Amino acid sequence: MDLRSMPVSQRVKALVQALNGAKRTNEALARCSDGEQMLDVLLDASAKLGLGLSREQLANTPPIRDWVWWKNKEALLTIGDNKPRYQQDGGQGKESGQGKETDQSAAQGAADKPRRRFLGLF
């Protein structure tokens, strides 16, 4: 059976199964500094296995899509003003020096107000 005739999801699954226990490939993936380098390693592994996966197929098919996202620290879904959700929480997406005054004044204003209690439904 020609592996290239299989659906993309099955070929990616076969690649992931082949990576399980492949020490050298896993070490190469761990040494990658970003998702693009990971895709290069995975493309090479796909070619050696004869899976014929393209860069786009790897980048858009889970779980490899999620591995690349994790390596790049980029969110798959953005909310609001195109900032990934993890950057919106806690002011992590702000450049240094921006918004410090407003954050401090908001924190002081919140400390002055009495805290509301939520009793919940249960």
DOVOKE-449811 format. One record per atom (N, C-alpha, C): x, y, z; residue in one letter; atom name. Coordinates in steps of 0.02 Angstrom, whole numbers, plus 50000, padded with zeros to 5 digits. Example, Ala and Ser with C-alpha at 12.3 -4.5 7.8 and 13.67 -1.06 7.14 Angstrom:
BEGIN
[[50660, 49716, 50390], "a", "N"],
[[50615, 49775, 50390], "a", "CA"],
[[50660, 49835, 50390], "a", "C"],
[[50642, 49888, 50354], "s", "N"],
[[50684, 49947, 50357], "s", "CA"],
[[50645, 50002, 50394], "s", "C"],
This chain:
BEGIN
[[50042, 49941, 50000], "m", "N"],
[[50000, 50000, 50000], "m", "CA"],
[[50044, 50062, 50000], "m", "C"],
[[50026, 50110, 49958], "d", "N"],
[[50064, 50172, 49953], "d", "CA"],
[[50044, 50218, 50011], "d", "C"],
[[50092, 50237, 50051], "l", "N"],
[[50078, 50280, 50109], "l", "CA"],
[[50053, 50349, 50088], "l", "C"],
[[50074, 50372, 50029], "r", "N"],
[[50054, 50438, 50006], "r", "CA"],
[[49980, 50442, 49988], "r", "C"],
[[49948, 50385, 49978], "s", "N"],
[[49877, 50384, 49960], "s", "CA"],
[[49832, 50388, 50022], "s", "C"],
[[49861, 50381, 50080], "m", "N"],
[[49822, 50384, 50142], "m", "CA"],
[[49803, 50457, 50156], "m", "C"],
[[49748, 50468, 50193], "p", "N"],
[[49730, 50537, 50212], "p", "CA"],
[[49785, 50569, 50255], "p", "C"],
[[49787, 50635, 50255], "v", "N"],
[[49840, 50672, 50290], "v", "CA"],
[[49840, 50654, 50364], "v", "C"],
[[49782, 50650, 50396], "s", "N"],
[[49779, 50636, 50468], "s", "CA"],
[[49810, 50568, 50484], "s", "C"],
[[49800, 50519, 50441], "q", "N"],
[[49829, 50453, 50453], "q", "CA"],
[[49904, 50453, 50441], "q", "C"],
[[49927, 50492, 50392], "r", "N"],
[[49999, 50497, 50381], "r", "CA"],
[[50034, 50532, 50439], "r", "C"],
[[50001, 50584, 50466], "v", "N"],
[[50029, 50618, 50525], "v", "CA"],
[[50030, 50571, 50584], "v", "C"],
[[49977, 50532, 50592], "k", "N"],
[[49974, 50483, 50647], "k", "CA"],
[[50031, 50433, 50640], "k", "C"],
[[50044, 50411, 50578], "a", "N"],
[[50099, 50364, 50566], "a", "CA"],
[[50167, 50395, 50583], "a", "C"],
[[50174, 50459, 50567], "l", "N"],
[[50236, 50495, 50583], "l", "CA"],
[[50245, 50500, 50659], "l", "C"],
[[50192, 50517, 50694], "v", "N"],
[[50196, 50523, 50768], "v", "CA"],
[[50213, 50455, 50799], "v", "C"],
[[50184, 50402, 50773], "q", "N"],
[[50199, 50335, 50799], "q", "CA"],
[[50272, 50317, 50785], "q", "C"],
[[50297, 50337, 50727], "a", "N"],
[[50367, 50323, 50710], "a", "CA"],
[[50415, 50362, 50754], "a", "C"],
[[50394, 50421, 50776], "l", "N"],
[[50436, 50463, 50820], "l", "CA"],
[[50440, 50436, 50891], "l", "C"],
[[50391, 50396, 50910], "n", "N"],
[[50391, 50367, 50977], "n", "CA"],
[[50449, 50318, 50982], "n", "C"],
[[50498, 50337, 51022], "g", "N"],
[[50557, 50295, 51032], "g", "CA"],
[[50615, 50312, 50986], "g", "C"],
[[50606, 50359, 50940], "a", "N"],
[[50660, 50380, 50895], "a", "CA"],
[[50703, 50432, 50931], "a", "C"],
[[50754, 50408, 50966], "k", "N"],
[[50793, 50450, 51010], "k", "CA"],
[[50826, 50509, 50974], "k", "C"],
[[50859, 50496, 50918], "r", "N"],
[[50895, 50550, 50883], "r", "CA"],
[[50847, 50603, 50857], "r", "C"],
[[50791, 50582, 50830], "t", "N"],
[[50742, 50631, 50804], "t", "CA"],
[[50712, 50671, 50860], "t", "C"],
[[50696, 50639, 50916], "n", "N"],
[[50668, 50675, 50973], "n", "CA"],
[[50718, 50724, 51002], "n", "C"],
[[50782, 50706, 51004], "e", "N"],
[[50833, 50752, 51028], "e", "CA"],
[[50840, 50811, 50980], "e", "C"],
[[50836, 50798, 50915], "a", "N"],
[[50839, 50853, 50866], "a", "CA"],
[[50779, 50900, 50874], "a", "C"],
[[50720, 50872, 50887], "l", "N"],
[[50661, 50914, 50898], "l", "CA"],
[[50669, 50956, 50961], "l", "C"],
[[50698, 50927, 51013], "a", "N"],
[[50707, 50964, 51075], "a", "CA"],
[[50757, 51021, 51067], "a", "C"],
[[50806, 51012, 51024], "r", "N"],
[[50857, 51064, 51013], "r", "CA"],
[[50832, 51122, 50969], "r", "C"],
[[50776, 51114, 50936], "c", "N"],
[[50750, 51166, 50892], "c", "CA"],
[[50732, 51228, 50932], "c", "C"],
[[50749, 51286, 50904], "s", "N"],
[[50735, 51348, 50940], "s", "CA"],
[[50666, 51376, 50924], "s", "C"],
[[50636, 51355, 50869], "d", "N"],
[[50568, 51378, 50853], "d", "CA"],
[[50531, 51325, 50812], "d", "C"],
[[50470, 51339, 50798], "g", "N"],
[[50428, 51292, 50762], "g", "CA"],
[[50450, 51278, 50691], "g", "C"],
[[50480, 51327, 50658], "e", "N"],
[[50503, 51317, 50590], "e", "CA"],
[[50558, 51265, 50586], "e", "C"],
[[50604, 51266, 50635], "q", "N"],
[[50656, 51215, 50637], "q", "CA"],
[[50626, 51147, 50652], "q", "C"],
[[50574, 51145, 50694], "m", "N"],
[[50540, 51082, 50707], "m", "CA"],
[[50510, 51054, 50643], "m", "C"],
[[50479, 51098, 50604], "l", "N"],
[[50448, 51075, 50542], "l", "CA"],
[[50501, 51048, 50494], "l", "C"],
[[50560, 51078, 50493], "d", "N"],
[[50614, 51052, 50451], "d", "CA"],
[[50633, 50981, 50471], "d", "C"],
[[50640, 50969, 50536], "v", "N"],
[[50657, 50902, 50561], "v", "CA"],
[[50601, 50853, 50545], "v", "C"],
[[50539, 50874, 50554], "l", "N"],
[[50482, 50830, 50541], "l", "CA"],
[[50474, 50816, 50466], "l", "C"],
[[50489, 50865, 50424], "l", "N"],
[[50487, 50854, 50351], "l", "CA"],
[[50539, 50802, 50331], "l", "C"],
[[50597, 50806, 50360], "d", "N"],
[[50650, 50758, 50346], "d", "CA"],
[[50628, 50688, 50368], "d", "C"],
[[50599, 50683, 50427], "a", "N"],
[[50575, 50618, 50451], "a", "CA"],
[[50519, 50591, 50407], "a", "C"],
[[50474, 50635, 50384], "s", "N"],
[[50420, 50614, 50340], "s", "CA"],
[[50448, 50588, 50273], "s", "C"],
[[50499, 50622, 50247], "a", "N"],
[[50529, 50600, 50184], "a", "CA"],
[[50562, 50532, 50192], "a", "C"],
[[50597, 50522, 50247], "k", "N"],
[[50631, 50458, 50259], "k", "CA"],
[[50581, 50400, 50265], "k", "C"],
[[50523, 50415, 50293], "l", "N"],
[[50472, 50363, 50300], "l", "CA"],
[[50429, 50355, 50238], "l", "C"],
[[50437, 50400, 50189], "g", "N"],
[[50398, 50396, 50128], "g", "CA"],
[[50326, 50418, 50136], "g", "C"],
[[50313, 50463, 50183], "l", "N"],
[[50245, 50486, 50196], "l", "CA"],
[[50224, 50542, 50149], "l", "C"],
[[50272, 50580, 50124], "g", "N"],
[[50256, 50633, 50076], "g", "CA"],
[[50216, 50690, 50105], "g", "C"],
[[50226, 50706, 50167], "l", "N"],
[[50190, 50762, 50198], "l", "CA"],
[[50223, 50828, 50180], "l", "C"],
[[50183, 50879, 50168], "s", "N"],
[[50209, 50945, 50153], "s", "CA"],
[[50215, 50986, 50218], "s", "C"],
[[50250, 51040, 50213], "r", "N"],
[[50259, 51085, 50270], "r", "CA"],
[[50191, 51111, 50295], "r", "C"],
[[50148, 51129, 50248], "e", "N"],
[[50081, 51155, 50266], "e", "CA"],
[[50039, 51102, 50300], "e", "C"],
[[50043, 51040, 50274], "q", "N"],
[[50005, 50986, 50306], "q", "CA"],
[[50028, 50974, 50377], "q", "C"],
[[50093, 50975, 50388], "l", "N"],
[[50119, 50966, 50455], "l", "CA"],
[[50099, 51023, 50501], "l", "C"],
[[50103, 51084, 50475], "a", "N"],
[[50088, 51143, 50516], "a", "CA"],
[[50015, 51150, 50533], "a", "C"],
[[49971, 51117, 50495], "n", "N"],
[[49899, 51126, 50506], "n", "CA"],
[[49864, 51065, 50534], "n", "C"],
[[49900, 51011, 50548], "t", "N"],
[[49869, 50949, 50571], "t", "CA"],
[[49892, 50933, 50642], "t", "C"],
[[49842, 50924, 50688], "p", "N"],
[[49862, 50904, 50755], "p", "CA"],
[[49890, 50833, 50755], "p", "C"],
[[49932, 50816, 50799], "p", "N"],
[[49960, 50853, 50856], "p", "CA"],
[[50021, 50895, 50838], "p", "C"],
[[50046, 50888, 50777], "i", "N"],
[[50106, 50926, 50759], "i", "CA"],
[[50093, 51001, 50760], "i", "C"],
[[50034, 51021, 50737], "r", "N"],
[[50015, 51092, 50740], "r", "CA"],
[[50022, 51117, 50812], "r", "C"],
[[50001, 51078, 50861], "d", "N"],
[[50004, 51098, 50931], "d", "CA"],
[[50076, 51099, 50956], "d", "C"],
[[50118, 51053, 50932], "w", "N"],
[[50189, 51054, 50951], "w", "CA"],
[[50222, 51118, 50927], "w", "C"],
[[50207, 51137, 50865], "v", "N"],
[[50236, 51198, 50836], "v", "CA"],
[[50211, 51258, 50875], "v", "C"],
[[50147, 51259, 50891], "w", "N"],
[[50119, 51314, 50931], "w", "CA"],
[[50155, 51320, 50998], "w", "C"],
[[50166, 51263, 51031], "w", "N"],
[[50198, 51263, 51096], "w", "CA"],
[[50269, 51288, 51091], "w", "C"],
[[50306, 51267, 51040], "k", "N"],
[[50375, 51288, 51031], "k", "CA"],
[[50379, 51363, 51017], "k", "C"],
[[50332, 51389, 50977], "n", "N"],
[[50332, 51460, 50960], "n", "CA"],
[[50299, 51503, 51014], "n", "C"],
[[50264, 51472, 51061], "k", "N"],
[[50226, 51507, 51113], "k", "CA"],
[[50176, 51555, 51082], "k", "C"],
[[50142, 51531, 51029], "e", "N"],
[[50091, 51570, 50996], "e", "CA"],
[[50024, 51537, 51009], "e", "C"],
[[49974, 51579, 51020], "a", "N"],
[[49908, 51552, 51032], "a", "CA"],
[[49874, 51534, 50966], "a", "C"],
[[49836, 51481, 50966], "l", "N"],
[[49798, 51462, 50907], "l", "CA"],
[[49739, 51508, 50896], "l", "C"],
[[49712, 51536, 50950], "l", "N"],
[[49654, 51578, 50947], "l", "CA"],
[[49670, 51644, 50981], "l", "C"],
[[49652, 51699, 50949], "t", "N"],
[[49663, 51764, 50979], "t", "CA"],
[[49596, 51795, 50996], "t", "C"],
[[49595, 51837, 51047], "i", "N"],
[[49535, 51869, 51070], "i", "CA"],
[[49549, 51944, 51075], "i", "C"],
[[49501, 51984, 51058], "g", "N"],
[[49510, 52056, 51066], "g", "CA"],
[[49553, 52087, 51012], "g", "C"],
[[49604, 52121, 51031], "d", "N"],
[[49645, 52159, 50984], "d", "CA"],
[[49703, 52118, 50957], "d", "C"],
[[49689, 52057, 50937], "n", "N"],
[[49738, 52012, 50906], "n", "CA"],
[[49797, 51994, 50951], "n", "C"],
[[49788, 52001, 51016], "k", "N"],
[[49839, 51977, 51063], "k", "CA"],
[[49819, 51907, 51084], "k", "C"],
[[49866, 51861, 51083], "p", "N"],
[[49849, 51795, 51108], "p", "CA"],
[[49826, 51799, 51180], "p", "C"],
[[49781, 51755, 51198], "r", "N"],
[[49750, 51756, 51264], "r", "CA"],
[[49801, 51755, 51320], "r", "C"],
[[49855, 51716, 51314], "y", "N"],
[[49903, 51712, 51367], "y", "CA"],
[[49939, 51778, 51377], "y", "C"],
[[49942, 51821, 51324], "q", "N"],
[[49974, 51886, 51331], "q", "CA"],
[[49926, 51937, 51361], "q", "C"],
[[49860, 51926, 51354], "q", "N"],
[[49812, 51973, 51382], "q", "CA"],
[[49809, 51966, 51458], "q", "C"],
[[49819, 51906, 51483], "d", "N"],
[[49816, 51894, 51555], "d", "CA"],
[[49880, 51917, 51589], "d", "C"],
[[49874, 51956, 51640], "g", "N"],
[[49931, 51975, 51680], "g", "CA"],
[[49977, 52026, 51648], "g", "C"],
[[49957, 52058, 51594], "g", "N"],
[[49998, 52110, 51564], "g", "CA"],
[[50062, 52085, 51532], "g", "C"],
[[50066, 52021, 51514], "q", "N"],
[[50127, 51994, 51486], "q", "CA"],
[[50140, 52021, 51416], "q", "C"],
[[50088, 52041, 51380], "g", "N"],
[[50097, 52065, 51312], "g", "CA"],
[[50119, 52137, 51307], "g", "C"],
[[50122, 52172, 51363], "k", "N"],
[[50142, 52242, 51362], "k", "CA"],
[[50217, 52250, 51358], "k", "C"],
[[50238, 52300, 51322], "e", "N"],
[[50309, 52315, 51320], "e", "CA"],
[[50329, 52346, 51386], "e", "C"],
[[50393, 52341, 51403], "s", "N"],
[[50416, 52367, 51467], "s", "CA"],
[[50406, 52442, 51469], "s", "C"],
[[50380, 52465, 51524], "g", "N"],
[[50370, 52536, 51534], "g", "CA"],
[[50301, 52560, 51516], "g", "C"],
[[50264, 52523, 51477], "q", "N"],
[[50197, 52544, 51458], "q", "CA"],
[[50147, 52521, 51510], "q", "C"],
[[50102, 52565, 51528], "g", "N"],
[[50046, 52546, 51569], "g", "CA"],
[[50061, 52535, 51642], "g", "C"],
[[50122, 52549, 51665], "k", "N"],
[[50137, 52537, 51736], "k", "CA"],
[[50098, 52583, 51781], "k", "C"],
[[50091, 52646, 51759], "e", "N"],
[[50054, 52694, 51801], "e", "CA"],
[[49981, 52674, 51807], "e", "C"],
[[49951, 52654, 51751], "t", "N"],
[[49880, 52637, 51752], "t", "CA"],
[[49870, 52572, 51791], "t", "C"],
[[49915, 52525, 51786], "d", "N"],
[[49909, 52463, 51824], "d", "CA"],
[[49914, 52476, 51899], "d", "C"],
[[49959, 52521, 51919], "q", "N"],
[[49967, 52536, 51990], "q", "CA"],
[[49907, 52574, 52016], "q", "C"],
[[49881, 52622, 51978], "s", "N"],
[[49823, 52659, 52001], "s", "CA"],
[[49761, 52615, 52003], "s", "C"],
[[49755, 52569, 51956], "a", "N"],
[[49698, 52522, 51957], "a", "CA"],
[[49703, 52476, 52017], "a", "C"],
[[49763, 52454, 52034], "a", "N"],
[[49772, 52411, 52092], "a", "CA"],
[[49755, 52448, 52156], "a", "C"],
[[49775, 52512, 52160], "q", "N"],
[[49759, 52552, 52220], "q", "CA"],
[[49684, 52563, 52225], "q", "C"],
[[49651, 52576, 52167], "g", "N"],
[[49579, 52587, 52167], "g", "CA"],
[[49542, 52524, 52187], "g", "C"],
[[49566, 52467, 52167], "a", "N"],
[[49535, 52404, 52185], "a", "CA"],
[[49544, 52390, 52259], "a", "C"],
[[49600, 52411, 52288], "a", "N"],
[[49612, 52400, 52359], "a", "CA"],
[[49566, 52444, 52402], "a", "C"],
[[49545, 52502, 52377], "d", "N"],
[[49502, 52548, 52414], "d", "CA"],
[[49430, 52523, 52417], "d", "C"],
[[49408, 52486, 52367], "k", "N"],
[[49339, 52463, 52364], "k", "CA"],
[[49331, 52399, 52405], "k", "C"],
[[49274, 52391, 52438], "p", "N"],
[[49263, 52329, 52475], "p", "CA"],
[[49256, 52271, 52426], "p", "C"],
[[49280, 52214, 52445], "r", "N"],
[[49278, 52155, 52403], "r", "CA"],
[[49208, 52124, 52404], "r", "C"],
[[49183, 52109, 52344], "r", "N"],
[[49117, 52077, 52339], "r", "CA"],
[[49124, 52002, 52349], "r", "C"],
[[49074, 51973, 52379], "r", "N"],
[[49074, 51901, 52389], "r", "CA"],
[[49023, 51870, 52343], "r", "C"],
[[49043, 51816, 52313], "f", "N"],
[[48998, 51778, 52270], "f", "CA"],
[[48979, 51714, 52306], "f", "C"],
[[48916, 51706, 52318], "l", "N"],
[[48893, 51648, 52355], "l", "CA"],
[[48881, 51589, 52310], "l", "C"],
[[48871, 51600, 52247], "g", "N"],
[[48862, 51545, 52199], "g", "CA"],
[[48793, 51514, 52203], "g", "C"],
[[48783, 51466, 52160], "l", "N"],
[[48719, 51433, 52156], "l", "CA"],
[[48718, 51367, 52194], "l", "C"],
[[48776, 51342, 52212], "f", "N"],
[[48780, 51276, 52243], "f", "CA"],
[[48803, 51280, 52314], "f", "C"],
